[in-house]
Amino acid sequence: MECPRPAKISEKQIEEIRALEKKLGVILVAYDRIPAYKKLSPQELSRIRSLEKESGAILVAYEA
């Protein structure tokens, strides 16, 4: 599961993206790069799964 967030880009970059959108006839969305997933030990993964069950949330571990 990946949860990208909008990229922080300059006004100049926004202008370039808008020009390309117009030229291609598409809508472009700029997202930040997503960090790599963290490789977890079986114990770490077990703890995360337990916390998911307790909280009802989905947890994703990324490299810090």
PDB file of N, CA, C and O in Angstrom:
ATOM      1  N   MET A   1       0.849  -1.162   0.000  1.00  0.00           N
ATOM      2  CA  MET A   1       0.000   0.000   0.000  1.00  0.00           C
ATOM      3  C   MET A   1       0.895   1.226   0.000  1.00  0.00           C
ATOM      4  O   MET A   1       1.841   1.331   0.781  1.00  0.00           O
ATOM      5  N   GLU A   2       0.581   2.130  -0.876  1.00  0.00           N
ATOM      6  CA  GLU A   2       1.334   3.360  -0.954  1.00  0.00           C
ATOM      7  C   GLU A   2       0.390   4.535  -0.766  1.00  0.00           C
ATOM      8  O   GLU A   2      -0.708   4.554  -1.321  1.00  0.00           O
ATOM      9  N   CYS A   3       0.810   5.486  -0.003  1.00  0.00           N
ATOM     10  CA  CYS A   3       0.001   6.667   0.273  1.00  0.00           C
ATOM     11  C   CYS A   3       0.792   7.904  -0.098  1.00  0.00           C
ATOM     12  O   CYS A   3       1.346   8.575   0.773  1.00  0.00           O
ATOM     13  N   PRO A   4       0.848   8.212  -1.398  1.00  0.00           N
ATOM     14  CA  PRO A   4       1.634   9.377  -1.797  1.00  0.00           C
ATOM     15  C   PRO A   4       0.967  10.675  -1.372  1.00  0.00           C
ATOM     16  O   PRO A   4      -0.246  10.742  -1.174  1.00  0.00           O
ATOM     17  N   ARG A   5       1.783  11.689  -1.239  1.00  0.00           N
ATOM     18  CA  ARG A   5       1.250  13.017  -0.935  1.00  0.00           C
ATOM     19  C   ARG A   5       1.682  13.958  -2.058  1.00  0.00           C
ATOM     20  O   ARG A   5       2.670  13.699  -2.746  1.00  0.00           O
ATOM     21  N   PRO A   6       0.943  15.044  -2.238  1.00  0.00           N
ATOM     22  CA  PRO A   6       1.308  15.969  -3.310  1.00  0.00           C
ATOM     23  C   PRO A   6       2.748  16.471  -3.157  1.00  0.00           C
ATOM     24  O   PRO A   6       3.223  16.718  -2.048  1.00  0.00           O
ATOM     25  N   ALA A   7       3.416  16.613  -4.279  1.00  0.00           N
ATOM     26  CA  ALA A   7       4.797  17.093  -4.279  1.00  0.00           C
ATOM     27  C   ALA A   7       4.836  18.592  -4.003  1.00  0.00           C
ATOM     28  O   ALA A   7       3.910  19.326  -4.351  1.00  0.00           O
ATOM     29  N   LYS A   8       5.904  19.025  -3.383  1.00  0.00           N
ATOM     30  CA  LYS A   8       6.143  20.450  -3.183  1.00  0.00           C
ATOM     31  C   LYS A   8       7.014  20.912  -4.345  1.00  0.00           C
ATOM     32  O   LYS A   8       8.200  20.590  -4.417  1.00  0.00           O
ATOM     33  N   ILE A   9       6.408  21.668  -5.251  1.00  0.00           N
ATOM     34  CA  ILE A   9       7.123  22.087  -6.457  1.00  0.00           C
ATOM     35  C   ILE A   9       7.026  23.602  -6.612  1.00  0.00           C
ATOM     36  O   ILE A   9       6.138  24.251  -6.060  1.00  0.00           O
ATOM     37  N   SER A  10       7.960  24.134  -7.375  1.00  0.00           N
ATOM     38  CA  SER A  10       8.034  25.583  -7.567  1.00  0.00           C
ATOM     39  C   SER A  10       6.969  26.052  -8.558  1.00  0.00           C
ATOM     40  O   SER A  10       6.376  25.251  -9.281  1.00  0.00           O
ATOM     41  N   GLU A  11       6.744  27.346  -8.576  1.00  0.00           N
ATOM     42  CA  GLU A  11       5.801  27.937  -9.531  1.00  0.00           C
ATOM     43  C   GLU A  11       6.247  27.654 -10.966  1.00  0.00           C
ATOM     44  O   GLU A  11       5.417  27.392 -11.837  1.00  0.00           O
ATOM     45  N   LYS A  12       7.550  27.707 -11.208  1.00  0.00           N
ATOM     46  CA  LYS A  12       8.073  27.426 -12.551  1.00  0.00           C
ATOM     47  C   LYS A  12       7.742  25.993 -12.957  1.00  0.00           C
ATOM     48  O   LYS A  12       7.336  25.744 -14.092  1.00  0.00           O
ATOM     49  N   GLN A  13       7.917  25.053 -12.031  1.00  0.00           N
ATOM     50  CA  GLN A  13       7.596  23.660 -12.324  1.00  0.00           C
ATOM     51  C   GLN A  13       6.098  23.496 -12.590  1.00  0.00           C
ATOM     52  O   GLN A  13       5.700  22.728 -13.467  1.00  0.00           O
ATOM     53  N   ILE A  14       5.276  24.214 -11.836  1.00  0.00           N
ATOM     54  CA  ILE A  14       3.824  24.156 -12.056  1.00  0.00           C
ATOM     55  C   ILE A  14       3.484  24.656 -13.455  1.00  0.00           C
ATOM     56  O   ILE A  14       2.659  24.062 -14.148  1.00  0.00           O
ATOM     57  N   GLU A  15       4.112  25.733 -13.861  1.00  0.00           N
ATOM     58  CA  GLU A  15       3.881  26.271 -15.202  1.00  0.00           C
ATOM     59  C   GLU A  15       4.278  25.255 -16.272  1.00  0.00           C
ATOM     60  O   GLU A  15       3.562  25.081 -17.259  1.00  0.00           O
ATOM     61  N   GLU A  16       5.415  24.584 -16.080  1.00  0.00           N
ATOM     62  CA  GLU A  16       5.868  23.577 -17.046  1.00  0.00           C
ATOM     63  C   GLU A  16       4.895  22.409 -17.099  1.00  0.00           C
ATOM     64  O   GLU A  16       4.602  21.889 -18.176  1.00  0.00           O
ATOM     65  N   ILE A  17       4.397  21.999 -15.948  1.00  0.00           N
ATOM     66  CA  ILE A  17       3.436  20.890 -15.899  1.00  0.00           C
ATOM     67  C   ILE A  17       2.149  21.296 -16.608  1.00  0.00           C
ATOM     68  O   ILE A  17       1.597  20.513 -17.382  1.00  0.00           O
ATOM     69  N   ARG A  18       1.669  22.504 -16.355  1.00  0.00           N
ATOM     70  CA  ARG A  18       0.437  22.972 -17.011  1.00  0.00           C
ATOM     71  C   ARG A  18       0.601  23.030 -18.526  1.00  0.00           C
ATOM     72  O   ARG A  18      -0.312  22.675 -19.271  1.00  0.00           O
ATOM     73  N   ALA A  19       1.767  23.479 -18.973  1.00  0.00           N
ATOM     74  CA  ALA A  19       2.016  23.534 -20.414  1.00  0.00           C
ATOM     75  C   ALA A  19       1.995  22.130 -21.014  1.00  0.00           C
ATOM     76  O   ALA A  19       1.438  21.916 -22.090  1.00  0.00           O
ATOM     77  N   LEU A  20       2.603  21.182 -20.315  1.00  0.00           N
ATOM     78  CA  LEU A  20       2.614  19.805 -20.808  1.00  0.00           C
ATOM     79  C   LEU A  20       1.209  19.214 -20.785  1.00  0.00           C
ATOM     80  O   LEU A  20       0.831  18.490 -21.706  1.00  0.00           O
ATOM     81  N   GLU A  21       0.434  19.511 -19.750  1.00  0.00           N
ATOM     82  CA  GLU A  21      -0.952  19.051 -19.690  1.00  0.00           C
ATOM     83  C   GLU A  21      -1.718  19.523 -20.917  1.00  0.00           C
ATOM     84  O   GLU A  21      -2.422  18.746 -21.562  1.00  0.00           O
ATOM     85  N   LYS A  22      -1.571  20.806 -21.231  1.00  0.00           N
ATOM     86  CA  LYS A  22      -2.274  21.385 -22.379  1.00  0.00           C
ATOM     87  C   LYS A  22      -1.829  20.719 -23.681  1.00  0.00           C
ATOM     88  O   LYS A  22      -2.653  20.397 -24.537  1.00  0.00           O
ATOM     89  N   LYS A  23      -0.532  20.519 -23.816  1.00  0.00           N
ATOM     90  CA  LYS A  23       0.004  19.920 -25.043  1.00  0.00           C
ATOM     91  C   LYS A  23      -0.480  18.481 -25.214  1.00  0.00           C
ATOM     92  O   LYS A  23      -0.820  18.067 -26.322  1.00  0.00           O
ATOM     93  N   LEU A  24      -0.512  17.721 -24.119  1.00  0.00           N
ATOM     94  CA  LEU A  24      -0.892  16.312 -24.194  1.00  0.00           C
ATOM     95  C   LEU A  24      -2.392  16.073 -24.041  1.00  0.00           C
ATOM     96  O   LEU A  24      -2.886  14.993 -24.364  1.00  0.00           O
ATOM     97  N   GLY A  25      -3.117  17.080 -23.549  1.00  0.00           N
ATOM     98  CA  GLY A  25      -4.548  16.916 -23.315  1.00  0.00           C
ATOM     99  C   GLY A  25      -4.834  15.972 -22.157  1.00  0.00           C
ATOM    100  O   GLY A  25      -5.761  15.164 -22.211  1.00  0.00           O
ATOM    101  N   VAL A  26      -4.021  16.086 -21.105  1.00  0.00           N
ATOM    102  CA  VAL A  26      -4.171  15.213 -19.933  1.00  0.00           C
ATOM    103  C   VAL A  26      -4.120  16.062 -18.663  1.00  0.00           C
ATOM    104  O   VAL A  26      -3.791  17.248 -18.708  1.00  0.00           O
ATOM    105  N   ILE A  27      -4.446  15.442 -17.544  1.00  0.00           N
ATOM    106  CA  ILE A  27      -4.260  16.056 -16.241  1.00  0.00           C
ATOM    107  C   ILE A  27      -3.104  15.320 -15.575  1.00  0.00           C
ATOM    108  O   ILE A  27      -3.130  14.095 -15.462  1.00  0.00           O
ATOM    109  N   LEU A  28      -2.101  16.052 -15.139  1.00  0.00           N
ATOM    110  CA  LEU A  28      -0.946  15.469 -14.459  1.00  0.00           C
ATOM    111  C   LEU A  28      -1.025  15.796 -12.974  1.00  0.00           C
ATOM    112  O   LEU A  28      -1.432  16.895 -12.596  1.00  0.00           O
ATOM    113  N   VAL A  29      -0.641  14.855 -12.148  1.00  0.00           N
ATOM    114  CA  VAL A  29      -0.609  15.046 -10.705  1.00  0.00           C
ATOM    115  C   VAL A  29       0.806  14.741 -10.231  1.00  0.00           C
ATOM    116  O   VAL A  29       1.347  13.677 -10.530  1.00  0.00           O
ATOM    117  N   ALA A  30       1.402  15.667  -9.498  1.00  0.00           N
ATOM    118  CA  ALA A  30       2.773  15.502  -9.005  1.00  0.00           C
ATOM    119  C   ALA A  30       2.736  15.006  -7.561  1.00  0.00           C
ATOM    120  O   ALA A  30       2.148  15.649  -6.691  1.00  0.00           O
ATOM    121  N   TYR A  31       3.360  13.871  -7.317  1.00  0.00           N
ATOM    122  CA  TYR A  31       3.441  13.293  -5.982  1.00  0.00           C
ATOM    123  C   TYR A  31       4.888  13.227  -5.526  1.00  0.00           C
ATOM    124  O   TYR A  31       5.802  13.111  -6.343  1.00  0.00           O
ATOM    125  N   ASP A  32       5.092  13.303  -4.216  1.00  0.00           N
ATOM    126  CA  ASP A  32       6.416  13.064  -3.645  1.00  0.00           C
ATOM    127  C   ASP A  32       6.798  11.606  -3.871  1.00  0.00           C
ATOM    128  O   ASP A  32       5.936  10.738  -4.008  1.00  0.00           O
ATOM    129  N   ARG A  33       8.093  11.354  -3.906  1.00  0.00           N
ATOM    130  CA  ARG A  33       8.553   9.970  -3.970  1.00  0.00           C
ATOM    131  C   ARG A  33       8.245   9.291  -2.650  1.00  0.00           C
ATOM    132  O   ARG A  33       8.294   9.904  -1.584  1.00  0.00           O
ATOM    133  N   ILE A  34       7.931   8.030  -2.747  1.00  0.00           N
ATOM    134  CA  ILE A  34       7.588   7.261  -1.556  1.00  0.00           C
ATOM    135  C   ILE A  34       8.839   6.549  -1.061  1.00  0.00           C
ATOM    136  O   ILE A  34       9.546   5.929  -1.855  1.00  0.00           O
ATOM    137  N   PRO A  35       9.128   6.626   0.241  1.00  0.00           N
ATOM    138  CA  PRO A  35      10.306   5.934   0.764  1.00  0.00           C
ATOM    139  C   PRO A  35      10.179   4.422   0.583  1.00  0.00           C
ATOM    140  O   PRO A  35       9.079   3.894   0.416  1.00  0.00           O
ATOM    141  N   ALA A  36      11.293   3.754   0.618  1.00  0.00           N
ATOM    142  CA  ALA A  36      11.296   2.290   0.485  1.00  0.00           C
ATOM    143  C   ALA A  36      10.638   1.646   1.704  1.00  0.00           C
ATOM    144  O   ALA A  36      10.702   2.168   2.817  1.00  0.00           O
ATOM    145  N   TYR A  37      10.010   0.506   1.464  1.00  0.00           N
ATOM    146  CA  TYR A  37       9.439  -0.251   2.576  1.00  0.00           C
ATOM    147  C   TYR A  37      10.555  -0.754   3.484  1.00  0.00           C
ATOM    148  O   TYR A  37      11.635  -1.099   3.005  1.00  0.00           O
ATOM    149  N   LYS A  38      10.309  -0.796   4.760  1.00  0.00           N
ATOM    150  CA  LYS A  38      11.278  -1.292   5.743  1.00  0.00           C
ATOM    151  C   LYS A  38      11.224  -2.816   5.766  1.00  0.00           C
ATOM    152  O   LYS A  38      10.143  -3.403   5.832  1.00  0.00           O
ATOM    153  N   LYS A  39      12.384  -3.451   5.712  1.00  0.00           N
ATOM    154  CA  LYS A  39      12.448  -4.904   5.867  1.00  0.00           C
ATOM    155  C   LYS A  39      12.401  -5.200   7.357  1.00  0.00           C
ATOM    156  O   LYS A  39      13.236  -4.723   8.125  1.00  0.00           O
ATOM    157  N   LEU A  40      11.423  -5.984   7.750  1.00  0.00           N
ATOM    158  CA  LEU A  40      11.184  -6.227   9.167  1.00  0.00           C
ATOM    159  C   LEU A  40      11.537  -7.653   9.566  1.00  0.00           C
ATOM    160  O   LEU A  40      11.437  -8.584   8.767  1.00  0.00           O
ATOM    161  N   SER A  41      11.946  -7.799  10.798  1.00  0.00           N
ATOM    162  CA  SER A  41      12.175  -9.134  11.350  1.00  0.00           C
ATOM    163  C   SER A  41      10.807  -9.766  11.630  1.00  0.00           C
ATOM    164  O   SER A  41       9.807  -9.054  11.710  1.00  0.00           O
ATOM    165  N   PRO A  42      10.754 -11.079  11.777  1.00  0.00           N
ATOM    166  CA  PRO A  42       9.482 -11.721  12.114  1.00  0.00           C
ATOM    167  C   PRO A  42       8.869 -11.156  13.402  1.00  0.00           C
ATOM    168  O   PRO A  42       7.649 -11.030  13.506  1.00  0.00           O
ATOM    169  N   GLN A  43       9.707 -10.820  14.370  1.00  0.00           N
ATOM    170  CA  GLN A  43       9.197 -10.258  15.623  1.00  0.00           C
ATOM    171  C   GLN A  43       8.587  -8.866  15.411  1.00  0.00           C
ATOM    172  O   GLN A  43       7.530  -8.555  15.961  1.00  0.00           O
ATOM    173  N   GLU A  44       9.258  -8.043  14.617  1.00  0.00           N
ATOM    174  CA  GLU A  44       8.729  -6.709  14.331  1.00  0.00           C
ATOM    175  C   GLU A  44       7.409  -6.799  13.572  1.00  0.00           C
ATOM    176  O   GLU A  44       6.456  -6.077  13.869  1.00  0.00           O
ATOM    177  N   LEU A  45       7.369  -7.685  12.600  1.00  0.00           N
ATOM    178  CA  LEU A  45       6.155  -7.869  11.810  1.00  0.00           C
ATOM    179  C   LEU A  45       5.007  -8.375  12.678  1.00  0.00           C
ATOM    180  O   LEU A  45       3.864  -7.951  12.506  1.00  0.00           O
ATOM    181  N   SER A  46       5.303  -9.268  13.597  1.00  0.00           N
ATOM    182  CA  SER A  46       4.289  -9.786  14.500  1.00  0.00           C
ATOM    183  C   SER A  46       3.706  -8.677  15.360  1.00  0.00           C
ATOM    184  O   SER A  46       2.493  -8.615  15.560  1.00  0.00           O
ATOM    185  N   ARG A  47       4.564  -7.801  15.868  1.00  0.00           N
ATOM    186  CA  ARG A  47       4.100  -6.686  16.707  1.00  0.00           C
ATOM    187  C   ARG A  47       3.223  -5.732  15.910  1.00  0.00           C
ATOM    188  O   ARG A  47       2.207  -5.249  16.411  1.00  0.00           O
ATOM    189  N   ILE A  48       3.616  -5.460  14.672  1.00  0.00           N
ATOM    190  CA  ILE A  48       2.818  -4.574  13.817  1.00  0.00           C
ATOM    191  C   ILE A  48       1.456  -5.202  13.532  1.00  0.00           C
ATOM    192  O   ILE A  48       0.435  -4.518  13.596  1.00  0.00           O
ATOM    193  N   ARG A  49       1.433  -6.478  13.222  1.00  0.00           N
ATOM    194  CA  ARG A  49       0.157  -7.157  12.955  1.00  0.00           C
ATOM    195  C   ARG A  49      -0.756  -7.133  14.184  1.00  0.00           C
ATOM    196  O   ARG A  49      -1.968  -6.962  14.059  1.00  0.00           O
ATOM    197  N   SER A  50      -0.172  -7.304  15.357  1.00  0.00           N
ATOM    198  CA  SER A  50      -0.961  -7.235  16.594  1.00  0.00           C
ATOM    199  C   SER A  50      -1.572  -5.850  16.766  1.00  0.00           C
ATOM    200  O   SER A  50      -2.745  -5.714  17.112  1.00  0.00           O
ATOM    201  N   LEU A  51      -0.766  -4.830  16.520  1.00  0.00           N
ATOM    202  CA  LEU A  51      -1.247  -3.464  16.654  1.00  0.00           C
ATOM    203  C   LEU A  51      -2.328  -3.157  15.615  1.00  0.00           C
ATOM    204  O   LEU A  51      -3.272  -2.421  15.900  1.00  0.00           O
ATOM    205  N   GLU A  52      -2.190  -3.718  14.413  1.00  0.00           N
ATOM    206  CA  GLU A  52      -3.235  -3.549  13.395  1.00  0.00           C
ATOM    207  C   GLU A  52      -4.556  -4.133  13.887  1.00  0.00           C
ATOM    208  O   GLU A  52      -5.608  -3.509  13.750  1.00  0.00           O
ATOM    209  N   LYS A  53      -4.493  -5.336  14.459  1.00  0.00           N
ATOM    210  CA  LYS A  53      -5.707  -5.979  14.971  1.00  0.00           C
ATOM    211  C   LYS A  53      -6.323  -5.155  16.091  1.00  0.00           C
ATOM    212  O   LYS A  53      -7.541  -4.987  16.142  1.00  0.00           O
ATOM    213  N   GLU A  54      -5.489  -4.639  16.988  1.00  0.00           N
ATOM    214  CA  GLU A  54      -5.974  -3.841  18.115  1.00  0.00           C
ATOM    215  C   GLU A  54      -6.608  -2.533  17.664  1.00  0.00           C
ATOM    216  O   GLU A  54      -7.635  -2.113  18.197  1.00  0.00           O
ATOM    217  N   SER A  55      -5.990  -1.898  16.683  1.00  0.00           N
ATOM    218  CA  SER A  55      -6.423  -0.561  16.271  1.00  0.00           C
ATOM    219  C   SER A  55      -7.440  -0.577  15.136  1.00  0.00           C
ATOM    220  O   SER A  55      -8.183   0.388  14.957  1.00  0.00           O
ATOM    221  N   GLY A  56      -7.479  -1.667  14.368  1.00  0.00           N
ATOM    222  CA  GLY A  56      -8.352  -1.713  13.202  1.00  0.00           C
ATOM    223  C   GLY A  56      -7.800  -0.921  12.029  1.00  0.00           C
ATOM    224  O   GLY A  56      -8.491  -0.713  11.031  1.00  0.00           O
ATOM    225  N   ALA A  57      -6.557  -0.481  12.151  1.00  0.00           N
ATOM    226  CA  ALA A  57      -5.915   0.316  11.095  1.00  0.00           C
ATOM    227  C   ALA A  57      -4.934  -0.563  10.316  1.00  0.00           C
ATOM    228  O   ALA A  57      -4.514  -1.620  10.786  1.00  0.00           O
ATOM    229  N   ILE A  58      -4.588  -0.109   9.139  1.00  0.00           N
ATOM    230  CA  ILE A  58      -3.558  -0.755   8.327  1.00  0.00           C
ATOM    231  C   ILE A  58      -2.276   0.037   8.527  1.00  0.00           C
ATOM    232  O   ILE A  58      -2.258   1.250   8.318  1.00  0.00           O
ATOM    233  N   LEU A  59      -1.217  -0.627   8.925  1.00  0.00           N
ATOM    234  CA  LEU A  59       0.065   0.030   9.155  1.00  0.00           C
ATOM    235  C   LEU A  59       1.056  -0.368   8.052  1.00  0.00           C
ATOM    236  O   LEU A  59       1.124  -1.532   7.658  1.00  0.00           O
ATOM    237  N   VAL A  60       1.805   0.595   7.571  1.00  0.00           N
ATOM    238  CA  VAL A  60       2.813   0.369   6.541  1.00  0.00           C
ATOM    239  C   VAL A  60       4.144   0.875   7.077  1.00  0.00           C
ATOM    240  O   VAL A  60       4.239   2.020   7.517  1.00  0.00           O
ATOM    241  N   ALA A  61       5.169   0.037   7.045  1.00  0.00           N
ATOM    242  CA  ALA A  61       6.482   0.410   7.568  1.00  0.00           C
ATOM    243  C   ALA A  61       7.392   0.854   6.425  1.00  0.00           C
ATOM    244  O   ALA A  61       7.641   0.103   5.481  1.00  0.00           O
ATOM    245  N   TYR A  62       7.883   2.091   6.531  1.00  0.00           N
ATOM    246  CA  TYR A  62       8.811   2.651   5.549  1.00  0.00           C
ATOM    247  C   TYR A  62      10.161   2.854   6.223  1.00  0.00           C
ATOM    248  O   TYR A  62      10.246   2.977   7.445  1.00  0.00           O
ATOM    249  N   GLU A  63      11.210   2.888   5.414  1.00  0.00           N
ATOM    250  CA  GLU A  63      12.540   3.246   5.911  1.00  0.00           C
ATOM    251  C   GLU A  63      12.481   4.656   6.481  1.00  0.00           C
ATOM    252  O   GLU A  63      11.838   5.534   5.906  1.00  0.00           O
ATOM    253  N   ALA A  64      13.142   4.875   7.595  1.00  0.00           N
ATOM    254  CA  ALA A  64      13.152   6.220   8.209  1.00  0.00           C
ATOM    255  C   ALA A  64      14.225   7.069   7.586  1.00  0.00           C
ATOM    256  O   ALA A  64      14.393   8.228   7.964  1.00  0.00           O
TER     257      ALA A  64
END
